[in-house]
Amino acid sequence: MDTIPIPLLLDGATGTELIRRGMAAGVCTEQWVLDYPGVLVGLQREYVGIGAQVLMAPTFGANRILLEAHGIHGKVDEYNRRLVALSQEAAGGKALVAGDMAPTGQAIHPFGSVTFEELIDMYAEQAAALAEAGVDLFCLETFTTMHEARAALLAARSVSNKPVWVSFTCDDNGRGVLGTDVLAAMIVMQGMGASAFGLNCTSGPDCVCTQLRRLFPYARLPLIAKPSAGVIDRMDPEGVAAWVPALAQAGARIFGGCCGTSPAHLDAISKALGEVDFTQFTPPKQDPDVIPCASEKEARFITPDVDVGEVIPCSSNLLEDILEAEESSPQGALKIAVLEEDDVDIFSEEQYAIKDALCLSTDVPELLERALRIYQGRAFWDNTEDIEPEFLDEMRRKYGLVLL
């Protein structure tokens, strides 16, 4: 699926529809689906009949952490294989099947009990099971934090070359629960090689539309619109579908439905898409001298001649030095030197304080990769240190390093 047809229709909600069809709220959805497979297959066949071109396998919570929270141990491979097979049965060769992956809610060191590498390993376990089960692509849905999305994307890329889509959820201000701006998230995910990016499970189509308008000028990949219809005060199918033209104008090219959407909602969305002339939408002009970077929570834009100020060493005063540099320097970028092994550990502890665009400085390729791997943003390289171009290009492809 290297080339995405425009527009592309996804399926509608799974969880809320299963509840409407007999699943109790709060149970392990993956276990319930395996106990009552006909309900899931029947629902997804309805979506395919409407015209859905991609089904989300019901593997959203089928990772080690979330399964173990329900007392299910050692079943990641088995559950993902069986759940994907159900969606493949429902697709019947008429739709692609995406391996759905979810956030775990885990904070990483120094704020949580797991390390970033442990989180990557957890996601890699599920991604490998999904790849072995034969999914056509991966979809990382409902993410709110940069570290979990980056870990899941790195994990999927480590086990498969298949496309990886990333979808965040946010509040009306475009922020996740810990404050990550979805524009920053798109910049990072796009730089790391995601095949599509978008929004799902927000407060409604109006929020999705508002945020897509912010993303579209900087998007170099297809944008996903998968709005919620609401669970308590549910928007009717026509109300959701009425937003399709505006979503398309805001940049959406992949459409579906999240919580509260039913086959009726998806049918209305499909019919509305048939009325949209996508050729009338001209992509926004992108200034080549405006280069998107991002910290963990903030989008930042630099120019090729950006001033990085004084180089900041990774000392015991790194946190204070970062805060002082960002408060006193108007350039909007800072440069941190990572020269020794211990520097990476110090950088890892304090990099969360960075809000401005970050330039990394080192002449040791291994240290550059370690710093890029742990940095929860998109850094840039100003070519003042001597590292082989081939290695820098690899860092660009893997971690989104911006090469000036």
C-alpha positions in Angstrom: 0.0 0.0 0.0 2.8 2.4 -0.9 0.4 4.5 -2.9 -2.8 5.5 -1.1 -5.9 5.9 -3.3 -7.7 9.2 -2.7 -10.0 9.3 -1.0 -9.6 6.1 1.1 -12.4 4.8 3.3 -11.7 3.1 6.6 -14.1 1.3 8.8 -16.2 2.8 11.7 -16.1 2.2 15.4 -15.4 -1.3 16.8 -15.5 -1.0 20.6 -18.7 1.0 20.9 -20.4 -1.1 18.3 -19.5 -4.3 20.1 -21.0 -2.9 23.2 -24.2 -2.1 21.3 -24.2 -5.8 20.2 -23.8 -7.4 23.6 -20.3 -6.8 24.9 -20.2 -5.5 28.5 -18.3 -2.3 29.1 -15.0 -2.7 30.9 -14.2 -6.3 29.8 -11.1 -7.2 27.8 -12.3 -6.5 24.3 -9.8 -8.9 22.7 -10.9 -11.8 24.9 -14.6 -11.1 24.3 -14.1 -11.0 20.5 -12.4 -14.4 20.6 -15.2 -15.8 22.7 -17.9 -14.3 20.4 -16.1 -14.1 17.0 -19.3 -14.0 14.9 -20.2 -10.6 16.3 -16.9 -9.0 15.1 -17.0 -10.7 11.8 -20.6 -9.7 11.2 -19.8 -6.0 12.0 -16.8 -5.8 9.9 -18.6 -7.5 6.9 -21.1 -4.7 7.2 -18.3 -2.1 6.9 -16.9 -3.9 3.9 -20.3 -4.0 2.3 -20.5 -0.3 2.7 -17.2 0.2 0.9 -14.6 0.2 3.7 -11.2 -0.4 2.1 -9.3 -0.9 5.3 -10.5 -2.9 8.4 -8.8 -2.4 11.8 -8.1 -5.8 13.3 -9.4 -5.8 16.9 -5.9 -5.9 18.3 -6.0 -2.4 19.9 -5.2 -3.7 23.3 -3.4 -6.9 22.4 0.0 -5.9 23.8 1.7 -7.4 26.8 1.0 -4.6 29.2 -2.8 -4.2 28.5 -3.4 -8.0 28.3 -1.6 -8.6 31.6 -3.8 -5.9 33.1 -6.7 -8.3 32.4 -4.8 -11.3 33.8 -3.8 -12.6 30.4 -0.2 -13.7 30.3 2.0 -15.1 27.5 -0.8 -14.7 24.8 0.5 -11.8 22.7 1.4 -13.9 19.7 -1.7 -16.2 19.9 -4.2 -13.3 20.4 -2.9 -11.1 17.6 -2.8 -14.1 15.2 -6.4 -15.2 16.0 -7.8 -11.6 16.0 -6.1 -10.7 12.6 -7.5 -13.9 11.1 -11.1 -12.8 12.1 -10.7 -9.5 10.3 -9.1 -11.3 7.3 -12.2 -13.5 7.2 -14.5 -10.5 7.3 -12.5 -8.7 4.6 -12.8 -11.6 2.2 -10.1 -10.2 0.0 -12.2 -7.0 -0.5 -10.4 -4.8 2.0 -7.0 -4.5 3.6 -6.4 -5.4 7.2 -4.5 -3.1 9.5 -2.8 -4.2 12.7 -4.2 -1.8 15.3 -1.8 -0.8 18.2 -2.7 1.3 21.2 -1.0 3.5 23.8 -0.3 1.7 27.1 -0.4 4.7 29.4 3.1 4.0 30.6 5.4 6.9 31.5 9.1 6.3 30.9 12.2 7.1 33.0 12.7 9.5 34.8 8.9 9.9 35.2 7.9 6.3 35.1 9.1 2.8 35.9 9.9 1.6 32.4 12.7 2.7 30.1 12.2 3.8 26.5 13.9 0.7 25.2 11.6 -1.6 27.3 8.6 0.2 25.8 10.0 -0.4 22.3 10.5 -4.1 23.1 6.9 -4.4 24.3 5.6 -2.8 21.1 8.0 -4.9 18.9 6.6 -8.1 20.4 3.1 -7.1 19.2 4.2 -5.7 15.9 6.1 -8.9 15.1 3.0 -11.0 15.9 0.9 -8.8 13.7 3.4 -9.0 10.8 3.5 -12.8 11.2 -0.3 -12.8 11.1 -0.1 -11.1 7.7 -1.5 -7.6 8.3 -1.2 -5.2 5.3 -0.2 -2.2 7.4 0.1 -1.0 11.0 -2.2 1.7 12.5 -1.1 3.3 15.7 -4.3 4.8 17.1 -5.4 7.2 19.8 -1.9 8.1 20.9 -1.4 11.2 23.1 2.2 11.2 24.0 5.4 11.4 21.9 7.3 8.7 23.7 4.7 6.0 23.2 4.1 6.9 19.5 7.8 7.0 18.8 8.3 3.7 20.6 5.5 2.0 18.6 6.7 3.5 15.3 10.3 2.4 15.9 9.1 -1.0 16.9 6.9 -1.5 13.9 9.8 -0.4 11.6 12.1 -2.8 13.3 10.1 -5.9 12.3 8.5 -4.9 9.0 8.7 -2.7 6.0 4.9 -2.4 5.7 3.3 1.1 6.0 2.8 2.6 9.4 -0.1 5.0 10.0 -0.1 7.1 13.2 -3.2 8.8 14.7 -3.3 11.0 17.8 -6.2 12.2 19.8 -6.4 15.6 21.4 -8.5 18.3 23.1 -10.0 21.3 21.4 -6.6 23.1 21.7 -4.8 20.3 19.8 -3.0 19.0 22.9 -2.7 15.5 24.3 -3.2 14.8 28.0 0.5 15.7 28.8 0.5 18.7 26.6 1.9 17.4 23.3 0.8 19.5 20.3 -0.5 17.3 17.5 1.4 19.5 15.1 4.6 18.6 16.9 3.5 15.0 16.8 2.9 15.1 13.0 6.3 16.7 12.4 8.1 14.0 14.4 6.1 11.1 13.0 6.5 12.4 9.4 10.2 12.8 9.9 10.5 9.2 11.1 8.8 7.8 8.1 5.1 7.3 9.0 3.0 6.7 5.9 0.0 8.7 7.1 -0.9 10.8 10.1 -4.2 12.0 11.5 -6.6 12.4 14.3 -9.2 10.0 15.9 -11.4 9.9 18.9 -11.4 13.7 19.5 -14.5 15.5 20.8 -16.0 15.5 17.3 -15.6 16.4 13.6 -15.3 20.1 14.3 -12.2 19.5 16.5 -10.7 17.2 13.9 -11.3 19.8 11.2 -9.8 22.7 13.2 -6.6 20.7 13.9 -6.2 19.4 10.4 -6.2 22.9 9.1 -3.1 23.5 11.3 -1.4 20.3 10.1 -2.1 20.6 6.3 0.4 23.4 5.5 3.3 21.2 6.8 2.0 17.8 5.8 4.0 15.8 3.3 1.9 12.7 3.9 -1.8 11.8 3.7 -3.9 13.0 6.6 -6.4 10.9 8.4 -9.8 12.1 9.7 -11.5 9.5 12.0 -13.8 11.6 14.2 -15.9 10.4 17.0 -19.7 10.7 16.9 -19.9 10.8 20.7 -21.1 8.0 23.0 -23.6 9.7 25.2 -24.9 12.6 23.0 -24.3 10.7 19.8 -24.2 12.8 16.5 -26.5 11.3 13.9 -25.0 9.9 10.6 -26.0 12.9 8.6 -24.4 15.2 11.2 -21.1 13.5 10.9 -21.2 13.2 7.1 -22.0 16.9 6.8 -18.4 17.6 7.9 -16.8 15.5 5.1 -16.4 18.5 2.6 -14.8 20.6 5.3 -12.5 17.8 6.4 -11.5 17.2 2.8 -10.7 20.9 2.4 -8.8 20.9 5.6 -6.5 18.2 4.1 -8.1 14.8 5.0 -7.6 12.1 2.4 -8.3 9.1 4.6 -11.7 8.9 6.3 -13.4 6.7 8.9 -15.2 6.8 12.1 -14.2 6.4 15.8 -16.3 6.0 19.0 -20.0 6.1 18.5 -19.9 5.7 14.7 -21.9 2.8 13.3 -22.4 1.2 9.8 -25.0 3.9 9.2 -22.5 6.6 10.0 -19.9 5.0 7.7 -22.5 4.7 4.9 -23.3 8.4 5.2 -19.6 9.3 5.2 -19.1 7.1 2.1 -21.9 8.8 0.2 -20.7 12.3 1.2 -17.2 11.4 -0.1 -18.7 10.5 -3.4 -19.9 14.1 -3.7 -16.5 15.7 -3.1 -14.2 16.8 -5.9 -10.7 16.4 -4.5 -9.1 17.9 -7.6 -10.4 21.3 -6.5 -8.2 21.4 -3.4 -4.7 22.9 -4.0 -2.2 21.9 -1.3 -0.8 24.9 0.6 2.5 26.2 -0.7 5.4 25.2 1.4 8.3 27.6 1.9 11.5 25.5 1.5 13.3 27.9 3.9 10.8 27.2 6.7 12.0 23.9 8.2 9.8 22.0 10.7 11.4 20.7 13.9 9.8 19.8 17.2 10.5 19.2 20.8 8.5 16.6 22.8 5.5 19.0 23.0 6.1 22.0 20.8 6.4 22.5 17.0 9.3 24.8 16.1 10.3 26.2 12.7 13.9 27.1 11.7 15.6 28.5 8.6 18.8 27.2 7.0 20.8 30.0 8.7 19.4 29.5 12.1 21.4 30.8 15.1 22.0 28.1 17.7 23.7 30.3 20.2 26.5 29.0 22.5 27.0 25.2 22.6 25.6 23.8 25.9 27.7 20.9 27.4 26.0 17.9 29.1 27.1 18.8 32.6 25.3 18.5 35.9 23.9 22.0 35.2 22.2 20.9 31.9 18.7 21.6 33.1 19.5 25.1 34.3 21.5 25.8 31.1 18.6 24.7 28.9 16.1 26.9 30.8 18.5 29.9 30.8 19.2 29.5 27.1 15.6 29.4 26.1 14.7 32.3 28.4 17.5 34.6 27.4 18.1 33.7 23.7 15.7 34.9 21.1 16.9 32.6 18.3 14.4 29.8 19.1 17.1 27.1 18.8 19.8 25.6 21.1 22.7 23.3 20.5 23.7 20.6 23.0 27.0 18.8 22.8 27.0 15.0 23.4 30.7 14.0 23.5 31.0 11.1 26.0 28.9 8.1 27.0 27.8 9.7 30.3 26.6 12.7 28.3 23.8 10.6 26.8 22.5 9.7 30.2 22.5 13.3 31.3 20.8 14.3 28.1 18.2 11.6 28.6 17.3 12.9 32.1 17.0 16.5 31.1 15.8 16.6 27.5 12.2 17.0 28.6 12.9 20.7 29.4 13.6 21.5 25.8 11.0 23.6 24.0 13.0 25.2 21.2 14.4 23.5 18.2 17.4 21.3 19.1 20.7 21.0 17.3 22.9 18.1 18.5 26.7 18.4 18.4 29.1 15.4 18.4 31.7 13.8 16.2 30.9 10.3 17.4 28.2 8.5 15.3 27.2 6.1 18.0 26.6 8.9 20.5 24.5 10.8 17.9 22.3 7.8 17.3 21.8 7.2 21.0 20.9 10.8 21.6 18.5 10.8 18.6 16.9 7.6 19.8 16.1 8.9 23.3 15.1 12.5 22.2 11.4 12.7 22.0 11.3 15.3 19.3 12.8 16.1 15.9 16.4 17.5 16.1 18.5 19.1 13.4 22.2 18.9 12.3 24.1 22.0 11.2 27.1 20.3 9.6 29.7 21.8 11.9 31.0 18.4 13.0 32.5 15.7 10.8 30.3 12.6 10.4 30.0 10.6 7.3 27.1 11.7 5.0 25.8 8.2 4.6 25.4 7.8 8.4 23.7 11.2 8.7 21.3 10.1 5.9 20.5 6.9 7.9 19.7 9.1 11.0 17.5 11.2 8.8 15.5 8.2 7.7 15.3 6.5 11.0 14.8 9.4 13.5 13.8 12.3 11.2 17.1 14.2 11.8 16.9 17.4 9.8 20.1 18.0 7.7 20.8 21.6 7.0 
